[in-house]
Amino acid sequence: MVRPIVEHDGLELVEAVFARDGGRRVLRVTVDREGGVDLDTLSMLSERVSRRLDLEDLGGGRYELEVSSPGIERPLRTVEQYRRFVGARIKVKTSEPVDDARVHVGTLVEADDHGIVVEVDGTPRAIALSAVAGARTVADWDAELKRSNA
């Protein structure tokens, strides 16, 4: 129900999940687009999603809606997301060891329908998508701080 609203506005639906937070149910909708998402866009999208969900009556009782961007360090879940971030620094956790490690931090150099290649300490490491337990971009915080102070 959420995807058509998000995509109509030229945004990418990163994630839509129900979660428990302090005993309350929360529907977290995370969106992004090239260049990032501003607060006005998030506010407008939140209103549109809320109206649609009210019309559809999700059932199951009360919940709160949170619409946000993924932030600087964002999760990577789809092949398209991996492709978009080729050249970025990422952290990948695997379900089984790959080259004797389960955590791989380096530059994403390649992504296709079967897997990714992460350059870790100058050595390419091929990781099958089926082996990925979780992945996210990793920010260069020194550069980010310099940018925010400029």
Backbone as CSV, one residue per row, in Angstrom:
resi,resn,N_x,N_y,N_z,CA_x,CA_y,CA_z,C_x,C_y,C_z
1,MET,0.814,-1.204,0.000,0.000,0.000,0.000,0.854,1.263,0.000
2,VAL,2.011,1.208,0.603,2.861,2.386,0.748,3.684,2.650,-0.516
3,ARG,4.157,1.598,-1.162,5.064,1.736,-2.307,4.522,2.659,-3.406
4,PRO,3.267,2.512,-3.863,2.797,3.391,-4.943,2.812,4.874,-4.560
5,ILE,2.538,5.185,-3.329,2.542,6.577,-2.873,3.973,7.118,-2.906
6,VAL,4.899,6.329,-2.402,6.298,6.729,-2.352,6.848,6.911,-3.762
7,GLU,6.617,5.934,-4.620,7.163,5.990,-5.969,6.501,7.072,-6.821
8,HIS,5.234,7.380,-6.544,4.542,8.460,-7.262,5.274,9.790,-7.088
9,ASP,5.903,9.981,-5.951,6.635,11.210,-5.656,8.108,11.131,-6.062
10,GLY,8.467,10.088,-6.827,9.840,9.969,-7.307,10.820,9.543,-6.234
11,LEU,10.317,8.883,-5.206,11.166,8.426,-4.110,11.339,6.914,-4.178
12,GLU,12.337,6.429,-3.482,12.588,4.994,-3.371,12.136,4.531,-1.991
13,LEU,11.350,3.467,-1.953,10.970,2.871,-0.670,12.111,1.971,-0.228
14,VAL,12.804,2.393,0.821,13.925,1.611,1.350,13.390,0.497,2.230
15,GLU,12.385,0.823,3.050,11.872,-0.164,3.996,10.539,0.300,4.549
16,ALA,9.650,-0.640,4.811,8.401,-0.384,5.523,8.188,-1.571,6.453
17,VAL,8.327,-1.338,7.753,8.227,-2.433,8.721,7.442,-2.001,9.951
18,PHE,6.701,-2.960,10.492,6.075,-2.750,11.790,7.075,-3.169,12.856
19,ALA,7.166,-2.393,13.922,8.077,-2.709,15.020,7.382,-2.390,16.342
20,ARG,7.904,-2.931,17.393,7.447,-2.600,18.749,8.461,-1.643,19.349
21,ASP,7.963,-0.600,19.962,8.841,0.384,20.588,8.182,0.824,21.884
22,GLY,8.688,0.338,23.008,8.129,0.704,24.305,6.676,0.292,24.465
23,GLY,6.296,-0.860,23.911,4.939,-1.354,24.053,3.970,-0.822,23.005
24,ARG,4.424,0.069,22.149,3.530,0.593,21.113,3.961,0.050,19.753
25,ARG,3.013,-0.081,18.834,3.329,-0.520,17.474,3.671,0.698,16.637
26,VAL,4.736,0.576,15.856,5.194,1.674,15.018,5.387,1.140,13.601
27,LEU,4.795,1.841,12.617,5.060,1.538,11.226,6.135,2.506,10.775
28,ARG,7.326,1.968,10.495,8.457,2.798,10.069,8.609,2.692,8.557
29,VAL,8.463,3.827,7.903,8.616,3.909,6.458,9.876,4.716,6.186
30,THR,10.824,4.102,5.512,12.085,4.768,5.207,12.170,4.968,3.697
31,VAL,12.427,6.208,3.288,12.474,6.553,1.867,13.764,7.297,1.545
32,ASP,14.111,7.299,0.271,15.314,8.003,-0.161,15.152,8.408,-1.618
33,ARG,16.071,9.224,-2.101,16.198,9.553,-3.519,17.584,10.128,-3.729
34,GLU,17.979,10.139,-4.974,19.283,10.699,-5.321,19.361,12.120,-4.777
35,GLY,20.406,12.433,-4.021,20.556,13.765,-3.443,19.948,13.909,-2.065
36,GLY,19.227,12.885,-1.600,18.646,12.922,-0.262,17.216,13.431,-0.245
37,VAL,16.628,13.423,0.943,15.234,13.806,1.132,15.175,14.903,2.184
38,ASP,14.444,15.985,1.893,14.329,17.087,2.853,13.113,16.902,3.763
39,LEU,13.051,17.704,4.811,11.977,17.579,5.799,10.605,17.882,5.219
40,ASP,10.510,18.842,4.299,9.217,19.149,3.679,8.682,17.942,2.921
41,THR,9.544,17.258,2.209,9.136,16.064,1.461,8.674,14.973,2.420
42,LEU,9.425,14.761,3.511,9.042,13.736,4.490,7.700,14.063,5.126
43,SER,7.467,15.322,5.438,6.207,15.750,6.048,5.035,15.517,5.102
44,MET,5.183,15.941,3.846,4.138,15.755,2.848,3.859,14.268,2.637
45,LEU,4.899,13.471,2.528,4.737,12.040,2.318,4.050,11.392,3.518
46,SER,4.408,11.805,4.709,3.791,11.272,5.921,2.282,11.510,5.915
47,GLU,1.868,12.696,5.515,0.431,13.012,5.448,-0.271,12.137,4.420
48,ARG,0.338,11.966,3.243,-0.274,11.167,2.183,-0.363,9.694,2.573
49,VAL,0.694,9.160,3.167,0.691,7.758,3.584,-0.342,7.561,4.690
50,SER,-0.398,8.481,5.634,-1.352,8.382,6.738,-2.792,8.359,6.221
51,ARG,-3.113,9.248,5.283,-4.473,9.275,4.706,-4.795,7.958,4.022
52,ARG,-3.843,7.435,3.258,-4.077,6.170,2.538,-4.283,5.016,3.512
53,LEU,-3.458,4.947,4.536,-3.585,3.855,5.503,-4.881,3.964,6.296
54,ASP,-5.320,5.185,6.581,-6.607,5.372,7.262,-7.751,4.870,6.388
55,LEU,-7.690,5.122,5.085,-8.727,4.652,4.163,-8.733,3.135,4.050
56,GLU,-7.563,2.538,4.061,-7.439,1.085,3.902,-7.739,0.320,5.188
57,ASP,-7.687,0.984,6.335,-7.922,0.363,7.643,-7.097,-0.914,7.810
58,LEU,-5.849,-0.721,8.236,-4.938,-1.843,8.411,-5.415,-2.874,9.421
59,GLY,-6.237,-2.472,10.352,-6.674,-3.400,11.380,-5.566,-3.656,12.388
60,GLY,-5.829,-4.488,13.341,-4.806,-4.844,14.303,-4.561,-3.795,15.374
61,GLY,-5.412,-2.793,15.458,-5.277,-1.814,16.530,-4.456,-0.601,16.153
62,ARG,-4.139,0.178,17.170,-3.440,1.445,16.988,-1.960,1.237,16.645
63,TYR,-1.445,2.189,15.916,-0.024,2.219,15.608,0.359,3.659,15.328
64,GLU,1.641,3.930,15.392,2.161,5.247,15.034,2.927,5.107,13.727
65,LEU,2.857,6.155,12.905,3.561,6.174,11.633,4.785,7.057,11.754
66,GLU,5.944,6.529,11.330,7.178,7.308,11.275,7.701,7.231,9.848
67,VAL,7.888,8.391,9.221,8.445,8.448,7.873,9.774,9.168,7.967
68,SER,10.842,8.539,7.466,12.170,9.146,7.586,13.049,8.742,6.408
69,SER,14.207,9.366,6.357,15.228,8.977,5.385,16.165,8.003,6.080
70,PRO,16.959,7.254,5.321,17.846,6.282,5.951,19.042,6.906,6.651
71,GLY,19.292,8.188,6.430,20.435,8.826,7.069,21.716,8.589,6.292
72,ILE,22.809,8.984,6.876,24.099,8.887,6.203,24.535,7.431,6.068
73,GLU,24.397,6.670,7.123,24.727,5.247,7.071,23.420,4.501,6.866
74,ARG,23.237,4.001,5.660,21.958,3.404,5.310,22.082,1.911,5.046
75,PRO,21.009,1.164,5.325,21.035,-0.266,5.038,21.021,-0.514,3.537
76,LEU,21.621,-1.615,3.136,21.609,-2.055,1.742,20.933,-3.416,1.708
77,ARG,19.850,-3.518,0.930,19.096,-4.775,0.914,18.853,-5.327,-0.482
78,THR,18.799,-4.465,-1.473,18.471,-4.933,-2.820,19.678,-4.784,-3.751
79,VAL,19.643,-5.510,-4.846,20.714,-5.411,-5.840,20.803,-3.977,-6.343
80,GLU,19.656,-3.337,-6.544,19.652,-1.955,-7.025,20.361,-1.028,-6.044
81,GLN,20.148,-1.243,-4.755,20.819,-0.416,-3.749,22.322,-0.658,-3.768
82,TYR,22.727,-1.905,-3.878,24.163,-2.196,-3.974,24.754,-1.506,-5.200
83,ARG,24.087,-1.626,-6.338,24.594,-1.004,-7.577,24.719,0.506,-7.412
84,ARG,23.763,1.104,-6.759,23.766,2.556,-6.561,24.957,3.013,-5.730
85,PHE,25.426,2.144,-4.843,26.501,2.535,-3.936,27.859,1.922,-4.284
86,VAL,28.012,1.454,-5.522,29.340,1.009,-5.966,30.282,2.202,-5.824
87,GLY,31.427,1.960,-5.216,32.398,3.021,-4.957,32.330,3.545,-3.534
88,ALA,31.279,3.184,-2.810,31.113,3.643,-1.421,31.754,2.654,-0.449
89,ARG,32.055,3.151,0.731,32.570,2.307,1.812,31.362,1.644,2.469
90,ILE,31.438,0.316,2.650,30.327,-0.420,3.248,30.837,-1.405,4.292
91,LYS,29.894,-1.868,5.099,30.165,-2.927,6.080,29.156,-4.041,5.815
92,VAL,29.665,-5.243,5.633,28.822,-6.394,5.338,29.058,-7.454,6.402
93,LYS,27.971,-7.984,6.935,28.056,-9.131,7.839,27.507,-10.332,7.086
94,THR,28.248,-11.443,7.156,27.822,-12.642,6.446,27.402,-13.737,7.420
95,SER,26.503,-14.593,6.942,26.009,-15.685,7.787,27.057,-16.772,7.973
96,GLU,27.944,-16.907,7.015,29.046,-17.864,7.077,30.345,-17.109,6.797
97,PRO,31.462,-17.575,7.278,32.731,-16.891,6.979,33.036,-16.861,5.485
98,VAL,33.529,-15.727,5.035,34.045,-15.564,3.678,35.480,-15.085,3.853
99,ASP,36.425,-15.828,3.314,37.847,-15.543,3.522,38.167,-15.417,5.017
100,ASP,37.636,-16.357,5.791,37.876,-16.468,7.237,37.334,-15.302,8.056
101,ALA,36.356,-14.561,7.535,35.768,-13.451,8.295,34.256,-13.404,8.069
102,ARG,33.548,-12.914,9.058,32.103,-12.703,8.939,31.755,-11.228,8.806
103,VAL,32.702,-10.359,9.106,32.504,-8.918,8.974,33.505,-8.399,7.952
104,HIS,32.999,-7.656,6.974,33.813,-7.195,5.856,33.579,-5.695,5.678
105,VAL,34.609,-4.902,5.896,34.509,-3.446,5.752,35.479,-3.023,4.664
106,GLY,34.936,-2.340,3.652,35.778,-1.904,2.544,34.956,-1.184,1.494
107,THR,35.522,-1.065,0.317,34.871,-0.364,-0.778,34.091,-1.351,-1.638
108,LEU,32.838,-1.044,-1.887,32.014,-1.858,-2.770,32.463,-1.585,-4.207
109,VAL,33.001,-2.601,-4.874,33.543,-2.385,-6.219,32.685,-2.997,-7.320
110,GLU,31.768,-3.889,-6.955,30.951,-4.539,-7.973,29.694,-5.108,-7.328
111,ALA,28.590,-5.104,-8.099,27.346,-5.700,-7.618,26.552,-6.223,-8.807
112,ASP,26.088,-7.466,-8.707,25.204,-8.008,-9.734,24.136,-8.857,-9.050
113,ASP,23.334,-9.555,-9.838,22.210,-10.318,-9.292,22.626,-11.465,-8.381
114,HIS,23.898,-11.843,-8.416,24.356,-12.995,-7.637,25.158,-12.608,-6.400
115,GLY,25.838,-11.466,-6.465,26.662,-11.122,-5.326,27.329,-9.770,-5.474
116,ILE,28.211,-9.504,-4.539,28.947,-8.247,-4.503,30.428,-8.543,-4.349
117,VAL,31.234,-7.559,-4.700,32.672,-7.650,-4.459,33.048,-6.444,-3.617
118,VAL,33.660,-6.716,-2.463,34.101,-5.669,-1.547,35.620,-5.741,-1.468
119,GLU,36.263,-4.595,-1.693,37.715,-4.546,-1.572,38.056,-4.247,-0.117
120,VAL,38.627,-5.243,0.554,38.977,-5.141,1.968,40.497,-5.122,2.067
121,ASP,41.040,-4.026,2.570,42.499,-3.879,2.703,43.227,-4.197,1.399
122,GLY,42.683,-3.707,0.285,43.325,-3.879,-1.015,43.060,-5.204,-1.698
123,THR,42.315,-6.101,-1.055,42.030,-7.420,-1.630,40.546,-7.555,-1.926
124,PRO,40.172,-7.872,-3.190,38.757,-8.067,-3.518,38.212,-9.318,-2.835
125,ARG,37.000,-9.186,-2.305,36.365,-10.293,-1.610,34.972,-10.484,-2.211
126,ALA,34.741,-11.598,-2.905,33.446,-11.898,-3.519,32.515,-12.481,-2.464
127,ILE,31.309,-11.910,-2.369,30.334,-12.348,-1.371,29.006,-12.594,-2.084
128,ALA,28.494,-13.813,-1.972,27.196,-14.139,-2.561,26.094,-13.400,-1.805
129,LEU,25.083,-12.920,-2.524,23.979,-12.229,-1.843,23.300,-13.136,-0.832
130,SER,23.256,-14.430,-1.112,22.626,-15.377,-0.178,23.390,-15.484,1.133
131,ALA,24.654,-15.077,1.155,25.475,-15.138,2.369,25.396,-13.857,3.198
132,VAL,24.805,-12.794,2.644,24.754,-11.514,3.348,23.679,-11.553,4.430
133,ALA,24.104,-11.347,5.672,23.164,-11.267,6.794,22.719,-9.821,7.015
134,GLY,23.556,-8.881,6.639,23.238,-7.464,6.762,24.336,-6.631,6.133
135,ALA,23.946,-5.479,5.584,24.934,-4.599,4.967,24.461,-3.163,5.090
136,ARG,25.427,-2.245,5.197,25.091,-0.829,5.260,26.283,-0.023,4.773
137,THR,25.980,1.210,4.379,27.063,2.109,4.021,27.743,2.560,5.305
138,VAL,28.984,2.982,5.185,29.753,3.462,6.331,30.215,4.873,5.999
139,ALA,29.849,5.815,6.832,30.196,7.219,6.591,31.641,7.511,6.974
140,ASP,32.224,8.447,6.240,33.520,9.008,6.591,33.196,10.211,7.485
141,TRP,33.166,9.982,8.785,32.696,11.006,9.720,33.580,12.242,9.735
142,ASP,34.870,12.094,9.517,35.746,13.270,9.451,35.327,14.175,8.304
143,ALA,35.062,13.593,7.135,34.632,14.388,5.984,33.271,15.018,6.238
144,GLU,32.369,14.268,6.859,31.028,14.798,7.151,31.108,15.989,8.114
145,LEU,31.963,15.888,9.133,32.105,16.991,10.082,32.702,18.217,9.416
146,LYS,33.685,18.007,8.548,34.275,19.128,7.818,33.234,19.799,6.941
147,ARG,32.382,18.997,6.293,31.352,19.526,5.423,30.325,20.338,6.219
148,SER,29.956,19.861,7.405,28.946,20.551,8.214,29.503,21.825,8.845
149,ASN,30.816,21.916,9.006,31.429,23.110,9.578,31.816,24.153,8.522
150,ALA,31.673,23.770,7.252,32.055,24.709,6.175,31.006,25.776,5.948
